[in-house]
Amino acid sequence: QVQLVESGGGLVQPGGSLRLSCAASGSIFPFYYMGWYRQAPGKQRELVARITSGGSIYYVDSVKGRFTISRDGAKNTVFLQMNSLKPEDTAVYLCYLQRAGINYWGKGTLVTVSS
């Protein structure tokens, strides 16, 4: 089994920053992707960023230049540094890991961008 635990969400003003963390444990290797989705009220779940085991990175266009995904392989942790946050970034952010074609999910952490 795979366990994913997110942390780092909260309330931030527009233009502010937050850093999300996702600690993975269990049978996580070999994995193909680790990354972040988000789900805003009334909207579909959206892939925000992901990183492959080889280090290739993808970002959705709306966060390019503002968000940075990284991984600490020694600690099996993936991070999402979010800068220049906008109200439209408000959502529950969910960590995921894909291994052998199966997606595993964390419970999510709420990010609220509001003045």
Secondary structure by P-SEA (a helix, b strand, c coil): cbbbbbcbbbbbcccbbbbbbbbbbcccccccccbbbbbcccccccccccccccbbbbbcccccccbbbbbcccccbbbbbbcccccccccbbbbbbbcccbbbbccbbbbbbcc
